[in-house]
Amino acid sequence: MKITFIFSIVILFSSGLLSWSMYSKNEDEPNLKPSGKGMPAYMRLSPQWALEKLESMTLKEKIAQSFMIEVTPNKGVQHINQIDSLIEKHKVGGIIMFQGTRDNTQATIQRLQSKSTVPLLVGIDGEWGSNMRLADGERFPFQLTIGAANELKQTNLIGQAMGAELNSLGIHLSFSPVVDVNTNPQNPVIGFRSFGENPLLVARHASEMIKGIQDFNVLTCMKHFPGHGDTDVDSHYDLPLITKTKKELSRIDWLPYRQGRLAGASAVMMGHLNVPALDSSGTPASLSPIIIQENLRKELKFEGLVISDALNMKALTKKYDDVEIAKKAYIAGNDILLYPNAIEKSIAEIAAAVESGEISTAIVNEKALRVLRAKYFAIIHKPEKKPLIDPEVIDYAQVDIYEKALTVIKNENVIPVQDASARNFVLNIGGEGKAFNKSAEKYMNATYGSISSAKDAYAIYKFSLKNYDNIFVNLIAPSVLPRNDFSYPEGWRELLKKMPESSNVYVNFFGNPYAIDDRWTFENVDAVVLAFQNTEIGQNRAAQLLFGGFQATSVLPITLSADYQEGYGLKTETASRLKFTIPMELGISNKAFYKIDSIANNGITEKAFPGCQVVVAKDGKVIYEKAFGYQTYDSVLAVDYKTMYDLASVTKIAASTTGLMYLQDEKKFSLDSTIGDYLSGLTRGTVYRNLKMRDVMAHQAGLIPWVPFYTQTLVNGKPNEQLYATSPFGNRNAVVANNLYIRDNYEDDILKVILSKPLRRSKTYKYSDLGYYFAKKIIESTADEPLDQLLLNKFYAPMGLTTLGYHPLNSFDLKRIAPTEKDTYFRHQLVHGYVHDMGAAMMNGVGGHAGLFSNATDLAGFMQMLLNKGKYGGRQYLSSSVIEEFTDCQFCPRNRRGAGFDKPVIEGEGGPAAEAVSKSSFGHSGFTGTLAWADPEKNINYVFLSNRVYPSAENWKIVRMNIRTEIQKVIYEVLED
């Protein structure tokens, strides 16, 4: 026995399988380095365990180590019993897992391992994770999607996630990545399984995936050598012919194998391919000693496992019987025979060939030892465990891949959508497109349709399509396989050709891009976006891309046609609308914001407000968007991101100040002018005539803080019936509250009251609402348009800020709007859907100082426009110079205020914002419990909305608890950490 063992070692050394001349006492720490670059990771470990196992085996047991048989947990007990028998009787070396679930797969593996004296090597086709075979396994992006995204870091992370998942299931070998360079668009079997057709791109991503998977001691297998990318036949059904020259194969198809070898790839799978340039006999590569030994082993210097593709495929079975296939594959140089049939006969046939001298014992030992060493690496060897990757990091890696994969192949200057107020129609064909719809809702109002086939879609909508300015057609394919036109809905080409020329037509392909064959299909289409597969993330990001949430920069990793070749792709404009993403995009964990949750929830517990919304954006990216609590303390209607709040004094910056900035851009207004320059008739003979607008907007014109105008309209504490009516009547049509209308143009009376009030003697800073009554009047008289309409038409509607505006009940159900105060002194009702501020209420709900409603997301969008120096969604709304002038401190250091905008305190504590904000930051708070704050220096955008005045405006806990500022402190702590 000892002589045989020594003889075996001599053979192994002479065959090049042992790379070290000696080992230290610690078998994992060799004294000498490996013999060369590119040695598989499993061969860098001591072979001692494998040698001992090999020495104890019979000839047939050694041969059986090369047999990896199919196991399908879903087939049930009878099937598993048959596998038990094969393991116990024939000592097969491995199993490949097919259809099952995580639970029955793990249970099956554990059961079968208990039947084997030598641990089984467990493999699986895991090209996009275990989900390729397990119904409830993790599904990662397809390789073509990864290639389109072309983010190497993320590819590595996906590899790590795959490795960690397979390791946890007890799976040791992933038959991935596919390293075929897919140069043939008609390829029926590779296609989306490849990273692309650029050899360098394929090589780079394959290497990163290999390294990532093997970080978790899971073996990898590059496939299908010598290259399955340029075929038009599926080897599952016939033997494909590869007509490339050896030079072409070496230059194109073998680059990924060379790079993968250097990355430490464990194995190579042989393809069932007829490659005359390498083997003129017509022998399939998987059975060809020339291709395996001369090309793969010697020329490419690959030292790892060589694995046959499944031996039951028709590319082989049409010509050879089962035993003949197994014997030829073994002799050719495959170390593992995958999915063999006739196992007992095949082992016996190979053993007979050894005994007859047709196959040498050294060859048998080489193969068995390679398999055993791989088992040692993946099963026995217990290295220090690599920490599991943070799930948030993996989540973002996938989000980033699906986003970066989006490739624009046509854009007739329609991306981003500039006017979101246009008539919009979203047509989902082949699926519901729920994720796209939900994402699009944050940018526009639209009509939505969903139908199974494009043919039916045209029949139903052909007459109404012309009524829309923007038509978004989502072509949704349930499968990426190359059958039935890649599963795209029937008639999609004909539908696109019939799109109305007067509309902007956007087409998103959520499926395999290989369905696209020429540009003529898109003659009546203005934009085409490819998502490479149908995912919720892809749908979400496609909508964001179209509206300018981020910039498209990707190019095609493949050639679709003469018009759309590899490397082709159009860049869109840089991001100018809010993007909705996850904190990890900025390297921040969701957990970092838990303090915000705690502060908001504590505010609800302490009854500072019944509910609230918080939105945080950094660099134009919304990384925190949450709703808390309920609209009222009875916990009936939960607050969600759609809930709208009365913005109170935030109206000052989002309405009247914006109107003045707009007029200044139009050369119709100047902060250095006076009120009298615009309202000469109104202010003639008063001290108000000469008040400078810069002083007015900075609250240092000497105006008194506030006038309770409503008190003059009450009789015995109730609205005077001479001024008010309970329904529109005569000249009383201006809405104050539910069933309460005031005399038209009562605003003129309010202005007269203001003009009758004396100014303060000191022209120092003193906050006042009164200047904004004049600001509103100036805007309307200069623009010759009501303030609410001007802002809606020039800003809110085209920007897609669908909830931002006056008179919310004209467009939204009452349930969408949080109520404010239970008014017992003026309106004598719960103020709900109408402006809380009394003065604004008496002006038909439209004040320069109050009256706006919004959800937090849309208000953040407005603030982002200011941070973007006036640009949003590809359109310039205000000039950067006018924004800079208005948001700058007007009279520092004695007055911190901007023109309309609030600013942080100059020195010390207090004020509207946390100490961490920059001095260039600006915003405004609101009486109802609101705050909007933008920091151009740190590019942070923060909005807090609540109805703290419900049920009483005397509730000042939000101020005493400093809730809005405490949340802002957390934001800066997190973002600046």
C-alpha positions, 0 to 999 in steps of 0.5 A: 500500500505504501509503495502504491501511495508513493508511486501515485505521488510521483505520477502526480508530480510528473503530470504537473498536478502538484505545484509545490515541492513541499508543505509546511506543517500548516497545510494551508500555508505552503512554503513555496508559491504556486508555479505560475499565475492563473492557478485555480484557487482550489489548487493553491491549497494542500492536496494532502486530504485529497491524496489520502482520499484518493489512496483509499479508493478503488478504480471504479470509485476514482472514476465515479468521482467524475460523474455528476448526476442530475437531482431534481427535488421537485420530482419527489421521493421516488426520484430521490430514492434512485439517487440514493442508490446511485450514490451508495452503490456507485459512489458518484462524485457529485450532483447537479441540482435542478428544479426545486425550492430552497428548502427541499433543495437543502434537505435533499442535499443534506440527505444525499450527503449523508449517503456518501462516504466522500462528500458530494460535489454539489453544482447548480446552473447559477448564472443569475443566482439560484433562481435559475433552478430554484423557484424561491431563490434569489434572482440577480440581473442577467449577464447581458443586463450586467454587461449593459450596465458595465459597472465592474464593482457591482458585478463583483458584488453580485458575484459575492451575493451569489457565492454567499447564497449558494454556500448557504444552500450547501452548493459548491460549484456554480456553472457560471459565468457564461463567458461566451462572446455573443457576436451572433444576434441570431444566437438561440441559446446564449444571447441574454446569458452573455455579458455582450459581444465585446471580448474585453467587456466580457473578460472584465465582467467574467473576472469580477464575477469569478472573484466575487463568487469564489470569495465565498468558497464556491467554485466557478465554471467558465462556459462554453469552450471554445466559444458558443457565441457565434452560433445559430443552432441550439446545442440542446437540439443539434450540433452547432458549427463554428466557422471561425478561424483559430486566430479569430477564436483566439483573438475574440472568444478566448480572451475571457478564458485567459482573463478568467484563468488569471482571476483564479477560475475553478473550471471550464465547461466544454461546449458541444460544438463542431469547430473545424479550425481546431479539430477537422474530424468534426468531433464535438469540442466536449469529446475532442482530446485535441481541443481540450488537451492542446488548446485549453490545457497547453495553449491557454494553460488552464489547470483547473477542472474541465467539465463537459456540458450536459451529456444528454443533449441532442448535439451528442445523443443524435450521433453517439449512445450514452456509454460511448458519450461518457467514455469519449468525454472521459478520454478527451480530458473532461474531469467531470461528466455532467448529467450522464446517462447509463451510469453503471455501464459507463463506469464499467466501460471506463474501468475496462478501458483502464484495465486494457491499457486504453486509459492510463491509471495516471489519467484516472488519478489526475481526474479524481485528484482534481475533483477531490482537491476542489471538494477540499476547497469548497467543503472541507477547507474552513478558511476564515469566513468572509463577512457577509455583505450588507444586504443594502449594498447588494440591493443597491448593486442590483438597483445600480445595474438595472439603472445603468443598463437602461440604454437610449437608442433614440431621442428626438430631444424629448428626454427629459420630458419638459412639460409634465402638464401636457396630456399624458398617456401611459400604455402598458402592453403585455403587462400592467407596468405597475412599477413604471406607473407608480414612478411616473406618478411622482412626475406627472398626471396621466391616463393609464391603460393596460392590455395584453397585445399591441394589436388589441391596443391599437384597436381600442385606442387608435382614435384617442391616441391623437388626443395626447401630447405624450404617449408612453408605450411600455412593451413588457415581455414575460420572458427573455427566451428567443421564441415567439418574438422574445415574448413581446406582445403581438403586433408591437411593430405595427402599433409603433408605426401607427403612432400619431406624428403630432405626439411625443412617443416614448417606447420602453422595452422591458425584455430582451433587446434582440427583438429590435432589428432596424430603425424603421420600426421607430419612424413615428417614435421619438424616444426608445429606451432598452431595459434588457429585462423586465424588472420592477427596478428597471420600470421604476428607473425608466420612468425616472430617466424619461423625466430627467431624474438621472442621465442615461450614459450607457451604450449597447454591449451587443449589436442589434442591427446595422443601425444599432451596433455594439457601442451605440447609445445616446446620452441624455441631459444631466439630471435636473429633476429629483431622482428617487433612490436609496441611501446606499447610492450615497454609501449611506445605510437606511439605518443611519436615518432611524433617528429621524424616525424616532424623532418623528414618532416621538412627536406623534406620541407627544401629540406635537402633531398627528402625522407628518412627512419628511423628505431628504434629498442630497445632490438631487437624489431623494434618499429619505421619503417617509410618512408618519402617523395619521391625518388626525389623532383618531387614527382613521386616515394614515399619512402617506407620501401623497397626503397634502398639507397646508404650507402656510408661510412657505407660500412666501417663497414658493409663490409670491417670492417666486412670482417676483423672481419671474418678473425680475427675469422678465425685466418687469420688476426690481428689488430696488424699486418701491411699492409705489412704482407698481401700485401708484394709484393704490398707495398714492398719498401714503407712507407705503408708496416709497417703501423699497421692495428689498426692505419689504421682502427682508422684513425691515420696511417698518410694517407691523407684524400682523393684522387680524382682518377677520375680526372686523367682519364678525358680528357677535363672533360670527361672520357678518351676513352682509359680507358672507354667505353660506353658498355662492350668492350675488357678489359673494363668491370668494371661498373662505371655507366649507359653505362660507363665501365672502364678498368678491374683491374683499382683498381691496378692503384688506389692502386699505386696512393695511394702508391705514396702519402706521409704520413702525418708527424703527426700520429694523428687522421685524417679521411681517406678513403684510408685505406679501399682500403687496407682493401678490398685488404687484405680481398680478397687476404686472403680469396681468394674471392671477397669482395662482394661475401664473404659478401653475402655468409657469412653474408647478404644472410643467415641472410636474409638481402635481400637488403644489398649488392653491385650491386643492379641492379643485383637483383632489379628494378631501381624503388626500388633504390633512385638516388644520384647526378646529376654528372656534373664533372665525369660521366655526368649523374644522378647516379642511381643504381650505387655507388655515390663514385667515387673511388668505382665506378672505382673499379666496384662498390665494395669498402671497403669504399663505394658501399653498398646499402640497405634499413634501415630495413636490415641495422638495421638487420646487426647492430642487429647482432653486438648488439647480439654479433655476433648471428643472426637467431640462427647462430653465425656469429662473435665472441663476442670477436672480435666485442668487440675489433673492436667496442672498442675505440682504442686510447682513449682519444686522438682518439675516433675511434674504428677499422673501427667503429666511436664512440661518442665524448669523451668530449663535443658536436659534433661528429656523435651521440647525447650526450645521447648515451653510450660511448660503442656505435658505428656506422658510417655515410655516405656522401650520408646522412646515419647513422647506430648507435648501443648502446650495453649498452642501446640496441638501434639500429638506422638507418637513410637513405636518398639521401641528395646528390640528386641532388647536393652533395653540399647540406649540409642542413642535417648537418647544421640542424643536422637532424640525431642527432636530431632524435637520441636525440628524440629516447633516450628521448622517450626510457629513459623516 
